[in-house]
C-alpha cells in the first residue's frame, strides 16, 4: 500500500461511522464522475474518427505526420518553424 493510501486508511480509522458513510459516498461520486468523463471522451473520439473516416482521405506517410507535428509545435511556440 502506498504512503498516501496508508495515511488515508489511518485517518479513516478515526472517523465515526456516519462520516465513513459520507466518505464512501464521496468516493462513489468520484468514481462515477471519472467514468462519465471517460465515456464522454470516448464518445467525442468516436465521433471525430467517424468524421475523419467520412472524409475518405488517403493515409498520411510517416514524413507527412512528422511534418504536421513539426508545424503544430512551431505554431505553439509562436511560429518558429526551424526549431525541431
N, C-alpha and C positions, 0 to 999 in steps of 0.2 A: 504494500500500500504506500502511495506517495506521502510525502510530508503534509501536503495540503489536505489530502483525504484523511490522514490520521488526525490532524488538527481539527478538522471539521467533525470527525467522529467523536473526539473528546468533548467538543463543545455541545454536540447533540446529546451526549450522555447526561449533561447537567440541566437540560430543559425539562419542564413539566410536560405531561402527556398532551395537553391541549396545544402547546407550542409545537410539539413534534408533528401533530396533525397539520398545523399551518405550514411547517417546513415541507412536509410531504406534498401538500397541495401546491406549493410554490415550485417544487422540483417537477411535479407533473405538468405544471404550466410551462416551465422552461422547455421540457421535452416536447410538448405539443407545439410550442411556438417554433422550435428548431425544425421539427418535422414539416410544419406548414411552410416554412421558408424554403426547405429543400424541395418540396412539391412544387411551389411556385416557381423556383429557379429551373427546375426540370421542365415544367410546362413552357416557360419562356424559351428555353434552349430548344425544345422540340419544335416550337413554332418558328424559331429562327432557322432551324435546319430545314423545315418544310419550305420556307420562303426561298432559301438558297437552292434547294433541290428544284423548285419550280422555275428558277431562272435558267436551268439546264446549261450551265456554263461548263466548259471543259475543265478538268482538274489542273491546278497550278503545278508548275515544276518546282522542285526544291529551290532553284535560283529565284523564281518569282516570289515564292514565300519569303525567302530571306530578304529580297528587295522590299517587300511590303513591310516587314518587321523593321528594317532599317529606316524606311520613310516614316513609319509611325513613331519610332523613337526620336528621330530628328525633329518631328513636329512637336513632340512633347518637350523637347529641350529648347525649343524656340527657333527651329529652322536650321540647326547646324547639321546639315546632311553629310558633311565629311567625317564626322565622328562615328566610330563603329558602335 
